[in-house]
Amino acid sequence: MSKSKRQSRNGGYGGGAKKIASLIIILLLALGYGAHDQLEGLLPGGVEDVDVSTRSTAQIADAVPEFDDDPYVTINGNEPFFTEEDIKESEERGSYEEYSKLDRYGRPGVCIANVGEDLMPTDDRESIRDIKPPGWHKVFYDDVVPGENAYNRCHLIAYCLTGENANRRNLITGTRFLNVEGMLPFEEEAARYIERTGHHILYMVTPIYNGSDLVAEGVLMEAQSIEDDEISWCVYCYNEQPGLVIDHHTGAATHE
């Protein structure tokens, strides 16, 4: 990985790293989910691998309101679905990051990290132009997104939090509206908090796909600060672009 980190990735608060991680992925009980997946294995560089190949997302997409030009809505009363066990495990493990394997359509899945200063990058982000996530298109409408492609290569967990740059398991085709208006304010809030306090945030992002669609309908973002309750939110950000109609199955976009 072409990046620098402040310290070792897997250092716990008081001890060494686990080489085989077991983590509860919360499956939105309020929307009819249950059970959990076992997560284990390590990617090169110490980034742990989340294997969640059977996660259904249609129920979440059906549960959120229709897009009405708002970049996001709160879910579950703005309370993340993490359990006390998740928080305790993060306290014990310290900083870590985990990414789902790409599914059969090449799509990224759930990403989770316990973000501390040691995961945050010290180098500027490098180009990711060679990455073409599923559904990627170049779509320029100056009357909608002046001077910009309507799509971004959208990090699920922001570069400013974990320094993951050209990690295909962390990049989806996202509208500029999703990236800038939906996700960015929450990413910046999390980064500012960590830099100010030196604390950790348990941070999970779930892309929501409808069936075999290549482009996510949106993303569910959950965050909880570990050492206090200052950061706590659960939001669904729409992968839409006001003024355009997005074909989530193929990624094509046209004027409304």
C-alpha positions as CSV (number, residue, x, y, z in Angstrom):
1,M,0.0,0.0,0.0
2,S,1.4,3.4,-1.0
3,K,0.6,5.3,2.2
4,S,2.0,6.1,5.6
5,K,0.3,5.4,8.9
6,R,1.1,7.1,12.2
7,Q,1.6,3.7,14.0
8,S,1.0,0.0,13.6
9,R,-2.5,-0.8,12.3
10,N,-3.4,-3.6,14.7
11,G,-2.2,-2.2,18.0
12,G,-4.7,-2.7,20.8
13,Y,-5.2,-0.3,23.7
14,G,-3.2,-2.5,26.0
15,G,-1.8,-5.5,24.0
16,G,-0.9,-7.2,20.7
17,A,-3.0,-7.7,17.7
18,K,-5.3,-10.7,17.1
19,K,-4.3,-12.7,14.0
20,I,-7.7,-14.2,13.6
21,A,-10.5,-11.7,14.2
22,S,-14.1,-12.6,15.0
23,L,-16.5,-9.8,14.7
24,I,-20.3,-9.4,15.0
25,I,-21.7,-7.6,11.9
26,I,-25.0,-6.0,13.0
27,L,-27.8,-7.0,10.6
28,L,-30.4,-4.2,11.3
29,L,-32.7,-6.0,13.7
30,A,-35.3,-3.2,13.4
31,L,-35.6,-4.1,9.7
32,G,-36.0,-7.8,10.2
33,Y,-32.4,-8.9,10.2
34,G,-30.8,-11.4,12.6
35,A,-27.8,-13.6,13.1
36,H,-24.2,-12.7,12.4
37,D,-21.3,-13.6,10.1
38,Q,-17.9,-14.9,11.2
39,L,-15.1,-12.7,9.9
40,E,-11.6,-13.9,9.7
41,G,-8.4,-13.8,7.6
42,L,-5.9,-11.1,6.8
43,L,-5.2,-9.2,3.6
44,P,-1.6,-8.1,2.8
45,G,-0.5,-5.2,5.0
46,G,-2.7,-6.2,7.9
47,V,-6.0,-5.1,6.6
48,E,-8.5,-7.7,7.8
49,D,-11.0,-9.3,5.5
50,V,-14.7,-9.4,6.0
51,D,-16.4,-12.2,4.2
52,V,-20.1,-11.4,4.1
53,S,-21.2,-13.0,0.8
54,T,-24.9,-13.6,1.7
55,R,-25.9,-10.2,3.1
56,S,-29.3,-9.1,1.7
57,T,-29.9,-5.4,1.2
58,A,-33.3,-5.1,-0.4
59,Q,-35.1,-4.7,2.9
60,I,-33.1,-1.7,3.8
61,A,-33.7,-0.1,0.5
62,D,-37.5,-0.7,0.8
63,A,-37.6,0.7,4.3
64,V,-36.1,4.2,3.6
65,P,-38.3,7.0,2.2
66,E,-38.3,7.8,-1.5
67,F,-35.6,10.1,-2.6
68,D,-36.8,13.7,-2.4
69,D,-33.5,15.7,-3.1
70,D,-32.4,15.3,0.5
71,P,-28.9,13.8,0.7
72,Y,-29.6,11.5,3.7
73,V,-32.2,10.4,6.3
74,T,-31.6,9.1,9.8
75,I,-32.3,5.5,10.5
76,N,-33.2,3.8,13.9
77,G,-33.6,7.2,15.6
78,N,-30.1,8.1,14.5
79,E,-28.7,5.3,16.8
80,P,-26.2,2.9,15.4
81,F,-26.9,-0.8,15.6
82,F,-23.7,-1.7,17.5
83,T,-24.1,-3.8,20.6
84,E,-22.3,-3.6,23.9
85,E,-20.2,-6.6,22.8
86,D,-19.1,-4.7,19.6
87,I,-18.0,-1.7,21.7
88,K,-16.2,-3.9,24.2
89,E,-14.4,-5.9,21.5
90,S,-13.3,-2.6,19.9
91,E,-12.0,-1.4,23.2
92,E,-9.9,-4.6,23.5
93,R,-8.7,-4.7,19.9
94,G,-7.8,-1.1,19.3
95,S,-7.6,0.2,15.8
96,Y,-8.5,-2.1,12.9
97,E,-10.2,-2.1,9.5
98,E,-12.0,-4.8,7.6
99,Y,-13.4,-5.0,4.1
100,S,-15.8,-7.5,2.5
101,K,-14.7,-9.6,-0.4
102,L,-16.1,-8.5,-3.8
103,D,-19.2,-10.4,-4.6
104,R,-19.9,-12.2,-7.9
105,Y,-20.7,-8.9,-9.6
106,G,-17.5,-7.4,-8.4
107,R,-19.3,-5.1,-5.9
108,P,-17.9,-4.1,-2.6
109,G,-19.8,-4.9,0.6
110,V,-19.8,-4.1,4.3
111,C,-16.7,-2.2,5.5
112,I,-16.0,-1.7,9.2
113,A,-13.2,0.0,11.1
114,N,-12.3,1.1,14.6
115,V,-10.7,4.3,13.5
116,G,-7.9,5.8,15.6
117,E,-5.2,8.3,14.8
118,D,-2.8,5.4,13.9
119,L,-5.0,4.5,10.9
120,M,-5.3,8.0,9.6
121,P,-3.0,8.8,6.6
122,T,-0.1,11.2,6.8
123,D,0.4,11.3,3.0
124,D,-1.8,13.1,0.4
125,R,-4.2,10.8,-1.5
126,E,-2.9,9.4,-4.8
127,S,-4.9,9.0,-8.0
128,I,-7.5,6.3,-8.2
129,R,-8.4,6.9,-11.9
130,D,-7.4,3.4,-12.9
131,I,-10.2,2.0,-10.7
132,K,-13.5,1.4,-12.4
133,P,-16.0,0.1,-9.9
134,P,-19.1,-1.8,-11.1
135,G,-21.5,0.5,-13.0
136,W,-18.8,3.1,-13.6
137,H,-19.6,5.7,-16.3
138,K,-18.4,9.1,-17.4
139,V,-21.5,11.3,-17.3
140,F,-21.0,15.0,-17.8
141,Y,-24.0,17.4,-17.5
142,D,-22.7,20.9,-16.8
143,D,-26.2,22.1,-15.9
144,V,-26.4,19.5,-13.2
145,V,-22.8,19.1,-11.9
146,P,-20.8,22.0,-13.4
147,G,-17.4,20.9,-14.7
148,E,-17.6,17.5,-12.9
149,N,-18.4,13.9,-13.7
150,A,-21.8,13.1,-12.2
151,Y,-20.1,10.0,-10.8
152,N,-17.2,9.7,-8.3
153,R,-15.1,6.7,-7.3
154,C,-16.6,6.8,-3.8
155,H,-14.8,5.5,-0.8
156,L,-17.0,3.6,1.6
157,I,-14.7,4.4,4.5
158,A,-13.1,7.8,3.7
159,Y,-9.4,8.0,2.8
160,C,-9.1,10.6,5.6
161,L,-10.0,7.9,8.2
162,T,-8.1,4.8,7.2
163,G,-5.8,5.9,4.3
164,E,-7.2,3.2,2.0
165,N,-6.8,4.8,-1.5
166,A,-7.1,2.4,-4.4
167,N,-8.6,-0.5,-2.4
168,R,-11.3,-2.0,-4.8
169,R,-13.1,-3.4,-1.8
170,N,-13.6,0.1,-0.5
171,L,-14.7,1.9,-3.8
172,I,-18.2,2.1,-5.3
173,T,-19.7,4.1,-8.2
174,G,-21.3,6.9,-6.3
175,T,-22.9,10.1,-7.5
176,R,-21.2,13.4,-6.7
177,F,-24.2,14.2,-4.6
178,L,-23.7,11.1,-2.5
179,N,-20.0,11.7,-2.1
180,V,-20.1,15.4,-1.3
181,E,-23.5,16.2,0.1
182,G,-24.3,12.9,1.7
183,M,-21.2,11.2,3.1
184,L,-18.6,14.0,3.3
185,P,-20.0,15.9,6.2
186,F,-20.1,12.8,8.4
187,E,-16.6,11.8,7.3
188,E,-15.2,15.2,8.2
189,E,-17.0,15.2,11.5
190,A,-15.4,11.8,12.4
191,A,-11.9,12.9,11.3
192,R,-12.1,16.2,13.3
193,Y,-13.2,14.4,16.4
194,I,-10.4,11.8,16.3
195,E,-7.8,14.5,15.6
196,R,-9.1,16.6,18.4
197,T,-9.5,13.9,21.1
198,G,-7.2,11.1,20.1
199,H,-10.1,8.7,20.7
200,H,-11.6,6.0,18.5
201,I,-14.7,5.6,16.4
202,L,-16.4,2.3,15.5
203,Y,-17.4,3.1,12.0
204,M,-19.3,0.9,9.6
205,V,-20.6,1.5,6.0
206,T,-22.9,-0.8,4.2
207,P,-23.7,-0.3,0.5
208,I,-27.3,-1.1,-0.3
209,Y,-27.9,-2.9,-3.6
210,N,-31.2,-3.9,-5.2
211,G,-30.8,-7.5,-6.5
212,S,-28.0,-7.6,-9.2
213,D,-27.8,-3.8,-9.7
214,L,-24.2,-2.7,-10.2
215,V,-24.7,0.7,-8.6
216,A,-25.8,0.9,-4.9
217,E,-29.1,2.6,-4.1
218,G,-27.4,4.2,-1.2
219,V,-25.2,3.5,1.8
220,L,-25.9,3.0,5.5
221,M,-23.3,4.8,7.7
222,E,-23.0,4.0,11.4
223,A,-20.6,5.5,13.9
224,Q,-20.0,5.4,17.6
225,S,-17.1,6.9,19.5
226,I,-15.6,4.3,21.9
227,E,-14.3,6.3,24.8
228,D,-17.4,8.6,25.0
229,D,-20.8,9.2,23.4
230,E,-19.9,12.4,21.5
231,I,-20.1,10.7,18.1
232,S,-23.2,8.5,17.6
233,W,-25.2,8.4,14.3
234,C,-26.9,6.1,11.9
235,V,-27.8,7.6,8.5
236,Y,-28.8,6.4,5.0
237,C,-27.2,8.4,2.2
238,Y,-28.9,8.3,-1.2
239,N,-26.9,7.4,-4.3
240,E,-28.9,9.8,-6.4
241,Q,-28.2,13.1,-8.3
242,P,-30.8,15.8,-8.4
243,G,-31.6,16.6,-12.0
244,L,-30.6,13.1,-13.2
245,V,-32.3,9.7,-13.4
246,I,-29.8,7.0,-12.3
247,D,-30.2,3.5,-13.7
248,H,-28.8,1.6,-10.8
249,H,-28.8,-1.6,-12.7
250,T,-26.3,-0.5,-15.3
251,G,-25.0,2.9,-14.0
252,A,-26.4,4.9,-17.0
253,A,-27.7,8.4,-16.1
254,T,-30.0,10.7,-18.1
255,H,-31.7,14.0,-17.5
256,E,-35.0,13.9,-15.7
